Amino acid sequence: MRLDKFLKVSRIIKRRTVAKEVADQGRITINGKVAKSSSEVAVSDELAIRFGNRLLTVVVNELKDTTKKDEAENMYTILLEERLNDEV
């Protein structure tokens, strides 16, 4: 499954266009490698997503084409959620 679609279906990012922009800016890694929106995501992959000054690290549990809101959080497990220091 494409990275941008996974982020939308799992509701980590609400809109696919926003997921595409974040990925194409190089702010997402899959298993330590910078990923594009078209990168393939597989079960047990580790995603690190940078939102401004926040870093969210998750592991993919399952892939679904569609999901209900209350089932979306079962698609991934949060490993780490941390604030990043402003390094200027």
N, CA, C and O atoms as CSV, one atom per row, in Angstrom:
chain,resi,resn,atom,element,x,y,z
A,1,MET,N,N,0.850,-1.177,0.000
A,1,MET,CA,C,0.000,0.000,0.000
A,1,MET,C,C,0.895,1.240,0.000
A,1,MET,O,O,1.945,1.270,0.643
A,2,ARG,N,N,0.458,2.246,-0.729
A,2,ARG,CA,C,1.212,3.497,-0.789
A,2,ARG,C,C,1.233,4.180,0.580
A,2,ARG,O,O,0.278,4.080,1.351
A,3,LEU,N,N,2.331,4.872,0.868
A,3,LEU,CA,C,2.493,5.564,2.143
A,3,LEU,C,C,1.395,6.595,2.374
A,3,LEU,O,O,0.806,6.629,3.454
A,4,ASP,N,N,1.107,7.437,1.383
A,4,ASP,CA,C,0.102,8.491,1.576
A,4,ASP,C,C,-1.285,7.896,1.845
A,4,ASP,O,O,-2.053,8.441,2.638
A,5,LYS,N,N,-1.603,6.786,1.189
A,5,LYS,CA,C,-2.902,6.143,1.423
A,5,LYS,C,C,-2.959,5.532,2.821
A,5,LYS,O,O,-3.980,5.639,3.501
A,6,PHE,N,N,-1.873,4.894,3.255
A,6,PHE,CA,C,-1.856,4.314,4.600
A,6,PHE,C,C,-2.068,5.397,5.657
A,6,PHE,O,O,-2.849,5.208,6.589
A,7,LEU,N,N,-1.384,6.520,5.517
A,7,LEU,CA,C,-1.512,7.600,6.502
A,7,LEU,C,C,-2.937,8.133,6.570
A,7,LEU,O,O,-3.421,8.484,7.646
A,8,LYS,N,N,-3.608,8.195,5.424
A,8,LYS,CA,C,-4.992,8.668,5.400
A,8,LYS,C,C,-5.951,7.637,5.984
A,8,LYS,O,O,-6.771,7.972,6.839
A,9,VAL,N,N,-5.859,6.382,5.531
A,9,VAL,CA,C,-6.777,5.335,5.989
A,9,VAL,C,C,-6.610,5.093,7.493
A,9,VAL,O,O,-7.593,4.856,8.195
A,10,SER,N,N,-5.370,5.152,7.988
A,10,SER,CA,C,-5.124,4.932,9.415
A,10,SER,C,C,-5.446,6.168,10.246
A,10,SER,O,O,-5.448,6.122,11.476
A,11,ARG,N,N,-5.718,7.273,9.556
A,11,ARG,CA,C,-6.062,8.549,10.185
A,11,ARG,C,C,-4.924,9.152,11.006
A,11,ARG,O,O,-5.169,9.932,11.926
A,12,ILE,N,N,-3.690,8.797,10.680
A,12,ILE,CA,C,-2.543,9.477,11.279
A,12,ILE,C,C,-2.510,10.900,10.727
A,12,ILE,O,O,-2.253,11.858,11.456
A,13,ILE,N,N,-2.775,11.019,9.426
A,13,ILE,CA,C,-2.940,12.320,8.771
A,13,ILE,C,C,-4.307,12.286,8.109
A,13,ILE,O,O,-4.641,11.319,7.424
A,14,LYS,N,N,-5.099,13.328,8.304
A,14,LYS,CA,C,-6.516,13.294,7.909
A,14,LYS,C,C,-6.752,13.278,6.399
A,14,LYS,O,O,-7.684,12.622,5.932
A,15,ARG,N,N,-5.926,13.987,5.629
A,15,ARG,CA,C,-6.158,14.059,4.185
A,15,ARG,C,C,-4.971,13.525,3.406
A,15,ARG,O,O,-3.818,13.746,3.778
A,16,ARG,N,N,-5.261,12.825,2.329
A,16,ARG,CA,C,-4.204,12.208,1.519
A,16,ARG,C,C,-3.297,13.266,0.883
A,16,ARG,O,O,-2.093,13.047,0.753
A,17,THR,N,N,-3.858,14.397,0.489
A,17,THR,CA,C,-3.024,15.442,-0.119
A,17,THR,C,C,-2.023,15.991,0.894
A,17,THR,O,O,-0.884,16.297,0.542
A,18,VAL,N,N,-2.444,16.116,2.143
A,18,VAL,CA,C,-1.533,16.581,3.194
A,18,VAL,C,C,-0.465,15.516,3.454
A,18,VAL,O,O,0.708,15.845,3.626
A,19,ALA,N,N,-0.866,14.249,3.483
A,19,ALA,CA,C,0.085,13.148,3.666
A,19,ALA,C,C,1.123,13.153,2.546
A,19,ALA,O,O,2.309,12.932,2.792
A,20,LYS,N,N,0.676,13.405,1.322
A,20,LYS,CA,C,1.588,13.457,0.173
A,20,LYS,C,C,2.590,14.596,0.327
A,20,LYS,O,O,3.781,14.416,0.073
A,21,GLU,N,N,2.112,15.768,0.741
A,21,GLU,CA,C,3.001,16.921,0.926
A,21,GLU,C,C,4.048,16.654,1.999
A,21,GLU,O,O,5.228,16.940,1.799
A,22,VAL,N,N,3.624,16.108,3.134
A,22,VAL,CA,C,4.550,15.817,4.240
A,22,VAL,C,C,5.609,14.817,3.785
A,22,VAL,O,O,6.795,15.007,4.054
A,23,ALA,N,N,5.197,13.767,3.108
A,23,ALA,CA,C,6.141,12.744,2.640
A,23,ALA,C,C,7.115,13.312,1.611
A,23,ALA,O,O,8.315,13.045,1.675
A,24,ASP,N,N,6.605,14.086,0.674
A,24,ASP,CA,C,7.467,14.613,-0.385
A,24,ASP,C,C,8.413,15.705,0.106
A,24,ASP,O,O,9.340,16.087,-0.609
A,25,GLN,N,N,8.188,16.211,1.317
A,25,GLN,CA,C,9.117,17.173,1.922
A,25,GLN,C,C,10.235,16.453,2.677
A,25,GLN,O,O,11.105,17.100,3.261
A,26,GLY,N,N,10.217,15.120,2.667
A,26,GLY,CA,C,11.262,14.335,3.320
A,26,GLY,C,C,11.100,14.248,4.824
A,26,GLY,O,O,12.082,14.034,5.535
A,27,ARG,N,N,9.883,14.410,5.328
A,27,ARG,CA,C,9.652,14.401,6.778
A,27,ARG,C,C,9.171,13.049,7.306
A,27,ARG,O,O,8.793,12.936,8.472
A,28,ILE,N,N,9.183,12.018,6.444
A,28,ILE,CA,C,8.765,10.677,6.862
A,28,ILE,C,C,9.845,9.676,6.467
A,28,ILE,O,O,10.376,9.717,5.357
A,29,THR,N,N,10.159,8.776,7.399
A,29,THR,CA,C,11.088,7.693,7.074
A,29,THR,C,C,10.390,6.354,7.294
A,29,THR,O,O,9.558,6.209,8.190
A,30,ILE,N,N,10.744,5.387,6.467
A,30,ILE,CA,C,10.277,4.011,6.622
A,30,ILE,C,C,11.515,3.169,6.910
A,30,ILE,O,O,12.419,3.067,6.080
A,31,ASN,N,N,11.544,2.572,8.087
A,31,ASN,CA,C,12.697,1.762,8.512
A,31,ASN,C,C,14.014,2.519,8.371
A,31,ASN,O,O,15.025,1.949,7.961
A,32,GLY,N,N,13.994,3.809,8.713
A,32,GLY,CA,C,15.210,4.619,8.703
A,32,GLY,C,C,15.574,5.249,7.375
A,32,GLY,O,O,16.554,5.991,7.305
A,33,LYS,N,N,14.817,4.982,6.313
A,33,LYS,CA,C,15.111,5.555,4.996
A,33,LYS,C,C,14.042,6.579,4.648
A,33,LYS,O,O,12.852,6.338,4.851
A,34,VAL,N,N,14.472,7.730,4.120
A,34,VAL,CA,C,13.525,8.772,3.733
A,34,VAL,C,C,12.573,8.215,2.684
A,34,VAL,O,O,12.993,7.558,1.731
A,35,ALA,N,N,11.274,8.489,2.873
A,35,ALA,CA,C,10.250,7.916,2.003
A,35,ALA,C,C,9.508,8.994,1.231
A,35,ALA,O,O,9.336,10.115,1.708
A,36,LYS,N,N,9.076,8.639,0.044
A,36,LYS,CA,C,8.208,9.507,-0.752
A,36,LYS,C,C,6.772,9.024,-0.565
A,36,LYS,O,O,6.538,7.950,-0.011
A,37,SER,N,N,5.812,9.824,-1.031
A,37,SER,CA,C,4.400,9.461,-0.864
A,37,SER,C,C,4.053,8.159,-1.580
A,37,SER,O,O,3.124,7.460,-1.174
A,38,SER,N,N,4.780,7.828,-2.631
A,38,SER,CA,C,4.494,6.614,-3.400
A,38,SER,C,C,5.216,5.384,-2.855
A,38,SER,O,O,5.055,4.289,-3.394
A,39,SER,N,N,6.014,5.547,-1.787
A,39,SER,CA,C,6.730,4.411,-1.204
A,39,SER,C,C,5.739,3.377,-0.689
A,39,SER,O,O,4.662,3.716,-0.198
A,40,GLU,N,N,6.123,2.106,-0.809
A,40,GLU,CA,C,5.258,1.027,-0.343
A,40,GLU,C,C,5.443,0.797,1.151
A,40,GLU,O,O,6.564,0.792,1.660
A,41,VAL,N,N,4.326,0.608,1.841
A,41,VAL,CA,C,4.327,0.311,3.270
A,41,VAL,C,C,3.898,-1.141,3.441
A,41,VAL,O,O,2.958,-1.598,2.790
A,42,ALA,N,N,4.590,-1.866,4.320
A,42,ALA,CA,C,4.248,-3.262,4.592
A,42,ALA,C,C,4.045,-3.452,6.096
A,42,ALA,O,O,4.469,-2.623,6.902
A,43,VAL,N,N,3.402,-4.536,6.452
A,43,VAL,CA,C,3.201,-4.861,7.862
A,43,VAL,C,C,4.564,-5.005,8.540
A,43,VAL,O,O,5.487,-5.586,7.969
A,44,SER,N,N,4.684,-4.482,9.743
A,44,SER,CA,C,5.885,-4.457,10.593
A,44,SER,C,C,6.898,-3.376,10.198
A,44,SER,O,O,7.970,-3.309,10.799
A,45,ASP,N,N,6.596,-2.537,9.217
A,45,ASP,CA,C,7.457,-1.396,8.909
A,45,ASP,C,C,7.365,-0.379,10.036
A,45,ASP,O,O,6.318,-0.230,10.667
A,46,GLU,N,N,8.471,0.320,10.284
A,46,GLU,CA,C,8.503,1.371,11.293
A,46,GLU,C,C,8.519,2.726,10.583
A,46,GLU,O,O,9.412,3.005,9.783
A,47,LEU,N,N,7.532,3.557,10.881
A,47,LEU,CA,C,7.422,4.881,10.272
A,47,LEU,C,C,7.763,5.947,11.300
A,47,LEU,O,O,7.284,5.891,12.432
A,48,ALA,N,N,8.578,6.909,10.922
A,48,ALA,CA,C,8.872,8.070,11.763
A,48,ALA,C,C,8.377,9.298,11.002
A,48,ALA,O,O,8.833,9.578,9.894
A,49,ILE,N,N,7.441,10.024,11.607
A,49,ILE,CA,C,6.794,11.155,10.946
A,49,ILE,C,C,7.055,12.417,11.755
A,49,ILE,O,O,6.792,12.457,12.957
A,50,ARG,N,N,7.579,13.455,11.088
A,50,ARG,CA,C,7.878,14.714,11.759
A,50,ARG,C,C,6.790,15.732,11.456
A,50,ARG,O,O,6.611,16.140,10.308
A,51,PHE,N,N,6.063,16.141,12.497
A,51,PHE,CA,C,5.043,17.188,12.383
A,51,PHE,C,C,5.587,18.412,13.094
A,51,PHE,O,O,5.532,18.471,14.322
A,52,GLY,N,N,6.107,19.382,12.375
A,52,GLY,CA,C,6.642,20.582,13.033
A,52,GLY,C,C,7.705,20.208,14.052
A,52,GLY,O,O,8.771,19.716,13.680
A,53,ASN,N,N,7.429,20.435,15.345
A,53,ASN,CA,C,8.415,20.118,16.381
A,53,ASN,C,C,8.065,18.825,17.124
A,53,ASN,O,O,8.502,18.621,18.257
A,54,ARG,N,N,7.275,17.951,16.487
A,54,ARG,CA,C,6.872,16.684,17.101
A,54,ARG,C,C,7.307,15.524,16.221
A,54,ARG,O,O,7.224,15.603,14.995
A,55,LEU,N,N,7.767,14.453,16.841
A,55,LEU,CA,C,8.160,13.256,16.100
A,55,LEU,C,C,7.297,12.098,16.571
A,55,LEU,O,O,7.241,11.797,17.763
A,56,LEU,N,N,6.626,11.453,15.631
A,56,LEU,CA,C,5.766,10.312,15.933
A,56,LEU,C,C,6.353,9.075,15.262
A,56,LEU,O,O,6.550,9.056,14.047
A,57,THR,N,N,6.633,8.043,16.056
A,57,THR,CA,C,7.162,6.798,15.519
A,57,THR,C,C,6.132,5.698,15.751
A,57,THR,O,O,5.698,5.468,16.880
A,58,VAL,N,N,5.743,5.016,14.663
A,58,VAL,CA,C,4.731,3.963,14.748
A,58,VAL,C,C,5.198,2.714,14.010
A,58,VAL,O,O,6.071,2.780,13.145
A,59,VAL,N,N,4.603,1.572,14.366
A,59,VAL,CA,C,4.823,0.319,13.645
A,59,VAL,C,C,3.509,-0.055,12.987
A,59,VAL,O,O,2.448,0.029,13.606
A,60,VAL,N,N,3.584,-0.472,11.724
A,60,VAL,CA,C,2.396,-0.866,10.974
A,60,VAL,C,C,1.958,-2.260,11.424
A,60,VAL,O,O,2.738,-3.210,11.361
A,61,ASN,N,N,0.701,-2.380,11.880
A,61,ASN,CA,C,0.155,-3.674,12.311
A,61,ASN,C,C,-0.606,-4.373,11.196
A,61,ASN,O,O,-0.503,-5.588,11.029
A,62,GLU,N,N,-1.371,-3.598,10.435
A,62,GLU,CA,C,-2.162,-4.187,9.359
A,62,GLU,C,C,-2.442,-3.147,8.284
A,62,GLU,O,O,-2.367,-1.942,8.525
A,63,LEU,N,N,-2.770,-3.641,7.089
A,63,LEU,CA,C,-3.086,-2.773,5.962
A,63,LEU,C,C,-4.524,-3.044,5.536
A,63,LEU,O,O,-4.911,-4.196,5.339
A,64,LYS,N,N,-5.306,-1.997,5.396
A,64,LYS,CA,C,-6.691,-2.108,4.927
A,64,LYS,C,C,-6.944,-0.989,3.929
A,64,LYS,O,O,-6.387,0.102,4.057
A,65,ASP,N,N,-7.789,-1.260,2.930
A,65,ASP,CA,C,-8.126,-0.225,1.956
A,65,ASP,C,C,-9.074,0.809,2.540
A,65,ASP,O,O,-8.993,1.992,2.209
A,66,THR,N,N,-9.973,0.365,3.409
A,66,THR,CA,C,-10.882,1.284,4.089
A,66,THR,C,C,-11.034,0.816,5.531
A,66,THR,O,O,-10.816,-0.355,5.843
A,67,THR,N,N,-11.404,1.732,6.393
A,67,THR,CA,C,-11.598,1.372,7.787
A,67,THR,C,C,-12.523,2.374,8.456
A,67,THR,O,O,-12.639,3.520,8.022
A,68,LYS,N,N,-13.172,1.929,9.511
A,68,LYS,CA,C,-14.000,2.833,10.301
A,68,LYS,C,C,-13.113,3.577,11.286
A,68,LYS,O,O,-12.018,3.123,11.619
A,69,LYS,N,N,-13.593,4.716,11.746
A,69,LYS,CA,C,-12.797,5.567,12.620
A,69,LYS,C,C,-12.278,4.825,13.856
A,69,LYS,O,O,-11.107,4.950,14.213
A,70,ASP,N,N,-13.154,4.055,14.504
A,70,ASP,CA,C,-12.736,3.371,15.733
A,70,ASP,C,C,-11.806,2.179,15.479
A,70,ASP,O,O,-11.157,1.701,16.410
A,71,GLU,N,N,-11.732,1.694,14.240
A,71,GLU,CA,C,-10.835,0.592,13.900
A,71,GLU,C,C,-9.493,1.082,13.351
A,71,GLU,O,O,-8.542,0.307,13.251
A,72,ALA,N,N,-9.418,2.353,13.001
A,72,ALA,CA,C,-8.214,2.900,12.364
A,72,ALA,C,C,-6.990,2.790,13.262
A,72,ALA,O,O,-5.892,2.518,12.777
A,73,GLU,N,N,-7.163,2.998,14.561
A,73,GLU,CA,C,-6.003,2.964,15.449
A,73,GLU,C,C,-5.435,1.561,15.629
A,73,GLU,O,O,-4.340,1.412,16.171
A,74,ASN,N,N,-6.154,0.528,15.187
A,74,ASN,CA,C,-5.629,-0.839,15.235
A,74,ASN,C,C,-4.631,-1.107,14.108
A,74,ASN,O,O,-3.932,-2.121,14.120
A,75,MET,N,N,-4.566,-0.198,13.137
A,75,MET,CA,C,-3.665,-0.389,11.997
A,75,MET,C,C,-2.205,-0.125,12.358
A,75,MET,O,O,-1.306,-0.513,11.613
A,76,TYR,N,N,-1.959,0.532,13.495
A,76,TYR,CA,C,-0.598,0.870,13.886
A,76,TYR,C,C,-0.475,0.891,15.407
A,76,TYR,O,O,-1.472,0.972,16.124
A,77,THR,N,N,0.768,0.816,15.884
A,77,THR,CA,C,1.075,0.945,17.303
A,77,THR,C,C,2.061,2.084,17.459
A,77,THR,O,O,3.073,2.131,16.759
A,78,ILE,N,N,1.779,2.999,18.364
A,78,ILE,CA,C,2.694,4.122,18.605
A,78,ILE,C,C,3.854,3.624,19.464
A,78,ILE,O,O,3.648,3.111,20.563
A,79,LEU,N,N,5.064,3.780,18.956
A,79,LEU,CA,C,6.261,3.403,19.706
A,79,LEU,C,C,6.780,4.579,20.515
A,79,LEU,O,O,7.188,4.426,21.667
A,80,LEU,N,N,6.759,5.766,19.893
A,80,LEU,CA,C,7.367,6.937,20.522
A,80,LEU,C,C,6.684,8.193,20.013
A,80,LEU,O,O,6.408,8.330,18.822
A,81,GLU,N,N,6.419,9.097,20.925
A,81,GLU,CA,C,5.877,10.403,20.552
A,81,GLU,C,C,6.635,11.424,21.372
A,81,GLU,O,O,6.501,11.478,22.594
A,82,GLU,N,N,7.443,12.245,20.685
A,82,GLU,CA,C,8.288,13.176,21.422
A,82,GLU,C,C,8.313,14.550,20.783
A,82,GLU,O,O,8.074,14.713,19.587
A,83,ARG,N,N,8.609,15.524,21.612
A,83,ARG,CA,C,8.795,16.896,21.136
A,83,ARG,C,C,10.255,17.077,20.771
A,83,ARG,O,O,11.150,16.606,21.473
A,84,LEU,N,N,10.482,17.765,19.669
A,84,LEU,CA,C,11.852,18.049,19.242
A,84,LEU,C,C,12.200,19.472,19.651
A,84,LEU,O,O,11.347,20.359,19.642
A,85,ASN,N,N,13.461,19.679,20.008
A,85,ASN,CA,C,13.911,21.026,20.342
A,85,ASN,C,C,14.017,21.850,19.072
A,85,ASN,O,O,14.335,21.323,18.006
A,86,ASP,N,N,13.751,23.141,19.188
A,86,ASP,CA,C,13.905,24.031,18.046
A,86,ASP,C,C,15.389,24.269,17.810
A,86,ASP,O,O,16.042,24.995,18.559
A,87,GLU,N,N,15.903,23.656,16.772
A,87,GLU,CA,C,17.328,23.800,16.439
A,87,GLU,C,C,17.440,24.747,15.262
A,87,GLU,O,O,17.139,24.387,14.125
A,88,VAL,N,N,17.880,25.969,15.551
A,88,VAL,CA,C,17.995,26.973,14.490
A,88,VAL,C,C,19.421,27.398,14.323
A,88,VAL,O,O,19.720,28.240,13.476
